[in-house]
């Protein structure tokens, strides 16, 4: 079906689209049956937590789906660049070549990539310039299967993080395949329809319960549970938090727009504004590489590491329909 693409580009995310559609339909039917649909975002109500579990907002979901469709195209472009770099490293620098046909090559690659995903994901929450590429995924105030498709358009950070794999002899085609498989796994954990699972599964794997925590903007949930497929990395490196209450989803300062271009780019605009206004090299670097919420002017109150400072650009703008 995808024979016209290079082998490394025949990714499972494309082949999994029918699975995505089926899962979205089932979850939507459950929401419709329980009448958990709405037209107003939780942040526009007096009590944000009043949003019912499993709720769908049609404009929010349409924005997520639109970002996912654009992401398929942009990720193909980024992966083409990555394919060139990975092939050169694999062919001319790698001290050995792991056999692409061996099952253990795929197992090693999958676990190694998930380990690197943990650190790339953690970096994305700790470095503002990288956070700008990732924050759109956290911008929805809902947690359902459409939220899983609200993907970033800039995959450069991930491609840099996966460089050790071809450098150590993992075939580029295997790298792209296991990365896509990792993303396919993460689709199903974006739901409120699944509670906590059997304890051994919850201990080893990322689950809907763990990932709900990650998408929470509550103080106790900020910047926790970075794992992709495995949650053991968070347990090992001290970033794990168990779900104790239903999270409040979205950014700590909601971005009141459904415009997919603004959702993807507003943080870049805010960074440019802050760097331009900053005095001194250190402050400019702080706005680029410090944690989200970092300021040259000390704040008397703790600043969230995931707080975006660009909402002021959109405060006066009414929500717009996604393109």
C-alpha beads as a LAMMPS data file, in Angstrom:
LAMMPS data file: protein, C-alpha beads

323 atoms
322 bonds

1 atom types
1 bond types

-500.0 500.0 xlo xhi
-500.0 500.0 ylo yhi
-500.0 500.0 zlo zhi

Masses

1 110.0

Atoms # bond

1 1 1 0.000 0.000 0.000
2 1 1 2.895 2.343 0.742
3 1 1 5.337 0.896 -1.781
4 1 1 5.939 4.322 -3.337
5 1 1 7.629 5.476 -0.086
6 1 1 11.177 4.653 1.052
7 1 1 11.153 1.647 3.355
8 1 1 11.887 3.735 6.463
9 1 1 8.899 5.967 5.725
10 1 1 6.296 3.157 5.625
11 1 1 5.386 3.920 9.191
12 1 1 2.857 2.168 11.423
13 1 1 1.174 5.492 12.254
14 1 1 -0.223 5.629 8.722
15 1 1 -1.209 1.955 8.713
16 1 1 -2.896 2.441 12.114
17 1 1 -5.316 5.124 10.887
18 1 1 -8.243 2.637 10.637
19 1 1 -7.540 1.632 14.252
20 1 1 -7.573 5.302 15.269
21 1 1 -10.910 5.833 13.528
22 1 1 -12.507 2.813 15.214
23 1 1 -11.299 3.847 18.674
24 1 1 -12.420 7.463 18.148
25 1 1 -15.838 6.283 17.038
26 1 1 -16.291 4.019 20.061
27 1 1 -15.258 6.751 22.484
28 1 1 -17.459 9.331 20.744
29 1 1 -20.439 6.968 20.894
30 1 1 -19.845 6.516 24.621
31 1 1 -19.723 10.295 25.095
32 1 1 -22.875 10.752 23.011
33 1 1 -24.707 8.006 24.897
34 1 1 -23.831 9.645 28.209
35 1 1 -24.461 13.140 26.800
36 1 1 -20.972 14.314 27.739
37 1 1 -20.596 16.809 24.902
38 1 1 -20.367 20.545 25.248
39 1 1 -19.660 23.778 23.420
40 1 1 -17.794 25.656 26.149
41 1 1 -14.260 25.042 27.370
42 1 1 -13.750 24.234 31.068
43 1 1 -11.616 27.392 31.527
44 1 1 -14.588 29.514 30.449
45 1 1 -16.655 28.259 33.384
46 1 1 -16.419 29.322 37.006
47 1 1 -15.189 25.857 38.014
48 1 1 -12.844 24.239 35.490
49 1 1 -13.153 20.783 37.043
50 1 1 -16.872 20.728 36.243
51 1 1 -16.155 19.220 32.843
52 1 1 -17.502 15.672 32.840
53 1 1 -15.061 12.783 32.352
54 1 1 -14.831 11.730 28.739
55 1 1 -16.318 14.961 27.440
56 1 1 -15.937 16.001 23.807
57 1 1 -15.935 19.580 22.566
58 1 1 -16.484 19.540 18.813
59 1 1 -14.379 22.604 17.976
60 1 1 -11.568 21.405 20.218
61 1 1 -11.675 17.943 18.654
62 1 1 -11.703 19.396 15.154
63 1 1 -8.613 21.448 16.007
64 1 1 -6.875 18.298 17.306
65 1 1 -7.759 16.294 14.185
66 1 1 -6.578 19.120 11.924
67 1 1 -3.246 19.335 13.742
68 1 1 -2.864 15.582 13.413
69 1 1 -3.429 15.667 9.655
70 1 1 -0.893 18.460 9.179
71 1 1 1.520 16.578 11.435
72 1 1 1.490 13.582 9.083
73 1 1 2.834 15.817 6.302
74 1 1 5.347 17.765 8.401
75 1 1 6.703 14.652 10.109
76 1 1 7.307 13.056 6.710
77 1 1 9.481 16.035 5.782
78 1 1 11.411 15.927 9.040
79 1 1 11.883 12.172 8.755
80 1 1 13.248 12.507 5.244
81 1 1 15.973 14.768 6.636
82 1 1 16.506 12.326 9.482
83 1 1 16.730 9.433 7.060
84 1 1 19.636 11.091 5.261
85 1 1 21.523 11.750 8.499
86 1 1 20.761 8.333 10.001
87 1 1 21.823 6.505 6.831
88 1 1 25.168 8.335 6.779
89 1 1 25.820 7.555 10.438
90 1 1 24.774 3.935 10.032
91 1 1 26.854 3.375 6.894
92 1 1 30.039 5.288 7.721
93 1 1 30.279 5.752 11.498
94 1 1 28.546 2.852 13.274
95 1 1 31.141 0.332 14.550
96 1 1 28.774 -2.562 13.785
97 1 1 25.452 -3.167 12.056
98 1 1 22.659 -4.970 13.878
99 1 1 20.692 -7.304 11.601
100 1 1 17.344 -5.775 10.629
101 1 1 15.777 -9.223 10.400
102 1 1 16.604 -10.290 13.967
103 1 1 13.837 -10.028 16.575
104 1 1 16.305 -8.954 19.238
105 1 1 17.366 -5.968 17.121
106 1 1 13.778 -4.746 17.177
107 1 1 13.472 -5.382 20.919
108 1 1 16.705 -3.516 21.678
109 1 1 15.677 -0.663 19.389
110 1 1 12.195 -0.347 20.898
111 1 1 13.411 -0.255 24.505
112 1 1 16.332 2.047 23.677
113 1 1 14.123 4.466 21.759
114 1 1 11.581 4.553 24.589
115 1 1 14.410 5.376 27.002
116 1 1 15.541 8.218 24.727
117 1 1 11.905 9.310 24.322
118 1 1 11.679 9.726 28.091
119 1 1 14.644 12.101 28.111
120 1 1 13.497 13.998 25.007
121 1 1 10.054 14.395 26.551
122 1 1 11.542 15.559 29.836
123 1 1 13.758 18.026 27.979
124 1 1 10.691 19.354 26.153
125 1 1 9.175 20.324 29.505
126 1 1 12.378 21.846 30.885
127 1 1 13.763 23.879 27.968
128 1 1 11.487 26.605 26.694
129 1 1 12.645 26.516 23.079
130 1 1 11.865 22.795 22.926
131 1 1 8.665 23.308 24.922
132 1 1 7.507 25.602 22.117
133 1 1 7.454 22.579 19.816
134 1 1 5.548 20.424 22.316
135 1 1 3.110 22.710 24.137
136 1 1 0.404 22.453 21.464
137 1 1 -0.128 18.816 22.470
138 1 1 -0.940 19.992 26.010
139 1 1 -3.171 22.884 24.948
140 1 1 -6.445 20.930 24.912
141 1 1 -8.553 21.141 28.060
142 1 1 -10.020 17.721 27.260
143 1 1 -8.537 14.272 27.435
144 1 1 -9.820 11.907 24.779
145 1 1 -8.562 10.095 21.710
146 1 1 -8.627 13.267 19.592
147 1 1 -6.175 14.816 22.072
148 1 1 -3.715 12.066 21.123
149 1 1 -3.801 13.339 17.533
150 1 1 -3.026 16.949 18.571
151 1 1 0.589 16.507 17.519
152 1 1 3.480 18.911 17.070
153 1 1 4.651 19.984 13.639
154 1 1 8.321 20.316 14.557
155 1 1 9.969 16.924 15.157
156 1 1 13.561 18.178 15.157
157 1 1 14.216 17.543 18.877
158 1 1 13.197 13.900 18.619
159 1 1 15.300 13.283 15.532
160 1 1 18.350 14.664 17.337
161 1 1 17.660 12.497 20.385
162 1 1 17.422 9.297 18.303
163 1 1 20.887 9.852 16.736
164 1 1 22.617 7.364 19.110
165 1 1 20.547 4.533 17.620
166 1 1 21.931 4.543 14.045
167 1 1 25.287 5.559 15.483
168 1 1 25.291 2.296 17.444
169 1 1 24.237 0.180 14.481
170 1 1 20.429 0.149 14.552
171 1 1 19.217 0.253 10.916
172 1 1 17.429 3.550 10.106
173 1 1 14.314 1.674 8.937
174 1 1 14.082 0.009 12.347
175 1 1 14.506 3.337 14.150
176 1 1 11.588 4.935 12.300
177 1 1 9.428 1.826 12.645
178 1 1 9.824 1.466 16.421
179 1 1 9.324 5.221 16.893
180 1 1 6.050 5.029 15.008
181 1 1 5.031 1.946 16.971
182 1 1 5.758 3.895 20.154
183 1 1 3.405 6.660 19.001
184 1 1 0.704 4.150 18.088
185 1 1 0.924 2.718 21.616
186 1 1 0.510 6.195 23.099
187 1 1 -2.751 6.758 21.229
188 1 1 -4.857 4.506 23.458
189 1 1 -3.632 6.017 26.739
190 1 1 -5.348 9.331 25.926
191 1 1 -8.726 8.489 27.407
192 1 1 -10.777 8.854 30.578
193 1 1 -12.832 5.768 29.732
194 1 1 -10.175 3.399 31.111
195 1 1 -9.502 3.349 34.841
196 1 1 -6.536 1.831 36.607
197 1 1 -5.408 -1.530 35.271
198 1 1 -3.908 -4.625 36.877
199 1 1 -1.131 -3.501 39.258
200 1 1 1.797 -5.199 37.407
201 1 1 0.732 -3.447 34.176
202 1 1 0.467 -0.115 35.965
203 1 1 3.941 -0.664 37.429
204 1 1 5.721 -1.315 34.121
205 1 1 3.721 0.364 31.371
206 1 1 2.387 3.823 30.685
207 1 1 -1.386 3.672 31.082
208 1 1 -4.337 6.067 30.778
209 1 1 -4.147 6.702 34.520
210 1 1 -0.453 7.644 34.351
211 1 1 -0.879 9.762 31.250
212 1 1 -3.860 11.653 32.658
213 1 1 -1.450 12.857 35.336
214 1 1 0.992 14.006 32.665
215 1 1 -1.680 16.148 30.983
216 1 1 -2.825 17.697 34.252
217 1 1 -2.132 21.364 34.974
218 1 1 -2.605 20.897 38.724
219 1 1 0.467 21.810 40.775
220 1 1 1.014 18.268 42.031
221 1 1 0.807 16.868 38.486
222 1 1 3.006 19.321 36.588
223 1 1 5.924 17.796 34.682
224 1 1 5.377 14.215 35.783
225 1 1 5.122 10.837 34.029
226 1 1 7.163 11.488 30.876
227 1 1 7.307 7.863 29.753
228 1 1 6.131 6.779 26.310
229 1 1 5.451 3.034 26.471
230 1 1 7.176 2.265 29.777
231 1 1 6.549 4.132 33.026
232 1 1 9.543 2.470 34.720
233 1 1 11.797 5.319 33.529
234 1 1 9.789 7.760 35.644
235 1 1 9.983 5.427 38.613
236 1 1 13.759 5.129 38.145
237 1 1 14.475 8.836 37.724
238 1 1 12.071 10.316 40.257
239 1 1 9.409 11.836 38.004
240 1 1 6.550 9.431 38.715
241 1 1 3.282 10.512 40.339
242 1 1 0.241 8.267 40.730
243 1 1 -3.214 9.551 39.856
244 1 1 -4.928 10.645 43.070
245 1 1 -7.711 12.820 41.651
246 1 1 -9.098 13.741 38.266
247 1 1 -6.692 16.232 36.670
248 1 1 -7.495 19.660 35.318
249 1 1 -6.315 19.369 31.738
250 1 1 -4.534 21.898 29.549
251 1 1 -1.922 24.582 30.071
252 1 1 -1.722 26.446 33.354
253 1 1 -2.810 29.533 31.416
254 1 1 -5.263 28.323 28.755
255 1 1 -4.747 29.531 25.213
256 1 1 -8.233 30.637 24.207
257 1 1 -8.215 29.770 20.540
258 1 1 -9.067 26.895 18.236
259 1 1 -6.881 28.297 15.468
260 1 1 -4.341 25.555 14.801
261 1 1 -1.657 27.936 13.521
262 1 1 -1.788 30.002 16.712
263 1 1 -1.844 26.892 18.858
264 1 1 1.368 25.703 17.211
265 1 1 3.247 29.026 17.013
266 1 1 2.168 31.331 19.846
267 1 1 5.005 30.240 22.129
268 1 1 7.608 30.981 19.443
269 1 1 6.128 34.483 19.163
270 1 1 6.340 34.911 22.934
271 1 1 9.966 33.726 23.004
272 1 1 10.918 36.188 20.265
273 1 1 9.184 38.990 22.176
274 1 1 10.956 38.133 25.448
275 1 1 14.391 37.733 23.839
276 1 1 14.010 41.021 22.000
277 1 1 13.081 42.853 25.207
278 1 1 15.705 41.171 27.413
279 1 1 18.873 42.947 28.476
280 1 1 22.137 41.063 28.386
281 1 1 23.262 37.765 26.896
282 1 1 22.444 35.711 30.002
283 1 1 18.843 36.856 30.093
284 1 1 18.370 36.196 26.390
285 1 1 19.724 32.676 26.836
286 1 1 17.434 32.231 29.844
287 1 1 14.365 32.954 27.745
288 1 1 15.564 30.483 25.119
289 1 1 16.945 27.616 27.177
290 1 1 15.532 28.158 30.662
291 1 1 12.403 26.319 31.790
292 1 1 9.013 27.572 30.573
293 1 1 7.968 30.412 32.858
294 1 1 11.556 31.547 33.495
295 1 1 11.863 35.321 33.807
296 1 1 14.730 37.766 34.097
297 1 1 12.662 39.459 36.809
298 1 1 12.416 37.198 39.853
299 1 1 8.859 36.351 40.826
300 1 1 7.809 36.173 44.483
301 1 1 5.657 33.149 43.700
302 1 1 6.862 29.856 42.177
303 1 1 6.495 29.768 38.424
304 1 1 5.242 26.631 36.756
305 1 1 7.769 24.915 34.544
306 1 1 4.995 24.325 32.033
307 1 1 3.407 27.774 32.186
308 1 1 3.282 29.471 28.827
309 1 1 3.753 33.222 28.895
310 1 1 2.285 33.975 25.518
311 1 1 -1.401 33.928 26.404
312 1 1 -1.454 37.708 26.655
313 1 1 -1.115 37.782 22.882
314 1 1 -4.461 36.028 22.577
315 1 1 -6.390 37.394 25.558
316 1 1 -8.325 39.847 23.412
317 1 1 -8.872 37.441 20.544
318 1 1 -12.083 35.471 20.346
319 1 1 -11.697 31.741 19.691
320 1 1 -11.469 30.976 15.998
321 1 1 -12.383 27.846 14.172
322 1 1 -9.493 25.587 13.197
323 1 1 -8.450 25.723 9.611

Bonds

1 1 1 2
2 1 2 3
3 1 3 4
4 1 4 5
5 1 5 6
6 1 6 7
7 1 7 8
8 1 8 9
9 1 9 10
10 1 10 11
11 1 11 12
12 1 12 13
13 1 13 14
14 1 14 15
15 1 15 16
16 1 16 17
17 1 17 18
18 1 18 19
19 1 19 20
20 1 20 21
21 1 21 22
22 1 22 23
23 1 23 24
24 1 24 25
25 1 25 26
26 1 26 27
27 1 27 28
28 1 28 29
29 1 29 30
30 1 30 31
31 1 31 32
32 1 32 33
33 1 33 34
34 1 34 35
35 1 35 36
36 1 36 37
37 1 37 38
38 1 38 39
39 1 39 40
40 1 40 41
41 1 41 42
42 1 42 43
43 1 43 44
44 1 44 45
45 1 45 46
46 1 46 47
47 1 47 48
48 1 48 49
49 1 49 50
50 1 50 51
51 1 51 52
52 1 52 53
53 1 53 54
54 1 54 55
55 1 55 56
56 1 56 57
57 1 57 58
58 1 58 59
59 1 59 60
60 1 60 61
61 1 61 62
62 1 62 63
63 1 63 64
64 1 64 65
65 1 65 66
66 1 66 67
67 1 67 68
68 1 68 69
69 1 69 70
70 1 70 71
71 1 71 72
72 1 72 73
73 1 73 74
74 1 74 75
75 1 75 76
76 1 76 77
77 1 77 78
78 1 78 79
79 1 79 80
80 1 80 81
81 1 81 82
82 1 82 83
83 1 83 84
84 1 84 85
85 1 85 86
86 1 86 87
87 1 87 88
88 1 88 89
89 1 89 90
90 1 90 91
91 1 91 92
92 1 92 93
93 1 93 94
94 1 94 95
95 1 95 96
96 1 96 97
97 1 97 98
98 1 98 99
99 1 99 100
100 1 100 101
101 1 101 102
102 1 102 103
103 1 103 104
104 1 104 105
105 1 105 106
106 1 106 107
107 1 107 108
108 1 108 109
109 1 109 110
110 1 110 111
111 1 111 112
112 1 112 113
113 1 113 114
114 1 114 115
115 1 115 116
116 1 116 117
117 1 117 118
118 1 118 119
119 1 119 120
120 1 120 121
121 1 121 122
122 1 122 123
123 1 123 124
124 1 124 125
125 1 125 126
126 1 126 127
127 1 127 128
128 1 128 129
129 1 129 130
130 1 130 131
131 1 131 132
132 1 132 133
133 1 133 134
134 1 134 135
135 1 135 136
136 1 136 137
137 1 137 138
138 1 138 139
139 1 139 140
140 1 140 141
141 1 141 142
142 1 142 143
143 1 143 144
144 1 144 145
145 1 145 146
146 1 146 147
147 1 147 148
148 1 148 149
149 1 149 150
150 1 150 151
151 1 151 152
152 1 152 153
153 1 153 154
154 1 154 155
155 1 155 156
156 1 156 157
157 1 157 158
158 1 158 159
159 1 159 160
160 1 160 161
161 1 161 162
162 1 162 163
163 1 163 164
164 1 164 165
165 1 165 166
166 1 166 167
167 1 167 168
168 1 168 169
169 1 169 170
170 1 170 171
171 1 171 172
172 1 172 173
173 1 173 174
174 1 174 175
175 1 175 176
176 1 176 177
177 1 177 178
178 1 178 179
179 1 179 180
180 1 180 181
181 1 181 182
182 1 182 183
183 1 183 184
184 1 184 185
185 1 185 186
186 1 186 187
187 1 187 188
188 1 188 189
189 1 189 190
190 1 190 191
191 1 191 192
192 1 192 193
193 1 193 194
194 1 194 195
195 1 195 196
196 1 196 197
197 1 197 198
198 1 198 199
199 1 199 200
200 1 200 201
201 1 201 202
202 1 202 203
203 1 203 204
204 1 204 205
205 1 205 206
206 1 206 207
207 1 207 208
208 1 208 209
209 1 209 210
210 1 210 211
211 1 211 212
212 1 212 213
213 1 213 214
214 1 214 215
215 1 215 216
216 1 216 217
217 1 217 218
218 1 218 219
219 1 219 220
220 1 220 221
221 1 221 222
222 1 222 223
223 1 223 224
224 1 224 225
225 1 225 226
226 1 226 227
227 1 227 228
228 1 228 229
229 1 229 230
230 1 230 231
231 1 231 232
232 1 232 233
233 1 233 234
234 1 234 235
235 1 235 236
236 1 236 237
237 1 237 238
238 1 238 239
239 1 239 240
240 1 240 241
241 1 241 242
242 1 242 243
243 1 243 244
244 1 244 245
245 1 245 246
246 1 246 247
247 1 247 248
248 1 248 249
249 1 249 250
250 1 250 251
251 1 251 252
252 1 252 253
253 1 253 254
254 1 254 255
255 1 255 256
256 1 256 257
257 1 257 258
258 1 258 259
259 1 259 260
260 1 260 261
261 1 261 262
262 1 262 263
263 1 263 264
264 1 264 265
265 1 265 266
266 1 266 267
267 1 267 268
268 1 268 269
269 1 269 270
270 1 270 271
271 1 271 272
272 1 272 273
273 1 273 274
274 1 274 275
275 1 275 276
276 1 276 277
277 1 277 278
278 1 278 279
279 1 279 280
280 1 280 281
281 1 281 282
282 1 282 283
283 1 283 284
284 1 284 285
285 1 285 286
286 1 286 287
287 1 287 288
288 1 288 289
289 1 289 290
290 1 290 291
291 1 291 292
292 1 292 293
293 1 293 294
294 1 294 295
295 1 295 296
296 1 296 297
297 1 297 298
298 1 298 299
299 1 299 300
300 1 300 301
301 1 301 302
302 1 302 303
303 1 303 304
304 1 304 305
305 1 305 306
306 1 306 307
307 1 307 308
308 1 308 309
309 1 309 310
310 1 310 311
311 1 311 312
312 1 312 313
313 1 313 314
314 1 314 315
315 1 315 316
316 1 316 317
317 1 317 318
318 1 318 319
319 1 319 320
320 1 320 321
321 1 321 322
322 1 322 323
